[in-house]
Amino acid sequence: MEFPLKGEGGDLGVFHHVKGSYHGVKHVDYPLPNDDNEHKRLEDMQLVFRTILGGNVLAPITEHPTHILDVGTGGGAWVVEVAKQYPQASVCGLDISPITLPDAPTNCTFVQGDLTKGLNFEDDRFDLVHSR
């Protein structure tokens, strides 16, 4: 079953019903759900990781990064938090499903893409690439 999804920015694509969850692309072998319960679980996991690790960015990066990428961003919590932590940086979240967070900071963007198909960014663009 397919479900068109519209948002404030226009057409967000078509979600496909897969084993009780919804994904933004066809023929994706992604074993976990993509629904409100999963987004809540990912937000909770982000809180746990940030608390246990003592922060979002542990890698030694420049004091004033300009571009940061989160690969497999899920619900986008890490991207939003890091965008607030580094307001001068452009922080991008990449995920297989489209993400729309209306209250996200202006330096925060989300791109739909499949990591297994490669990254469509120029080389050496990012000061930090994060994945969890």
RAKAZI-V691122 format. One line per field, one symbol per residue. ss: DSSP state (h for helix, s for strand, l for the rest). psi: psi as a letter, one per 20 degrees, with the letter a starting at -180 (. if undefined). burial: I if it has 16 or more other ideal C-beta (glycine too) atoms within 10 Angstrom, else O. A space follows every 50 residues. Layout:
ss: ???
psi: ???
burial: ???
//
This chain:
ss: lssssssllsssssssssllsssllllllllllllhhhhhhhhhhhhhhh hhhlllllllllllllssssslllllhhhhhhhhhllllsssssslllll lllllllsssssllhhhllllllllllssssl
psi: qqoqpqahjbpjapqpooljapqiqqlpmoiqrmagghhgghgghggggg ggijrhohqorqhmqhpppoplicijggggghhhhmiiqoppppqhqqpo nhjqqhjpqppprohijrplqqqkhphppqq.
burial: OOOOOOOOOOOIIOIIOIOOIIIIIOOOOOOOIIOOOOIOOIOOOIOOOO OOOOOIIOOOOOOOIOIIIIIOIIIIIIIIIIIOOIOOIIIIIIIIIIIO OOOIIOIIOIOOOOOOOOIOOOOOOIIIIIOO
//
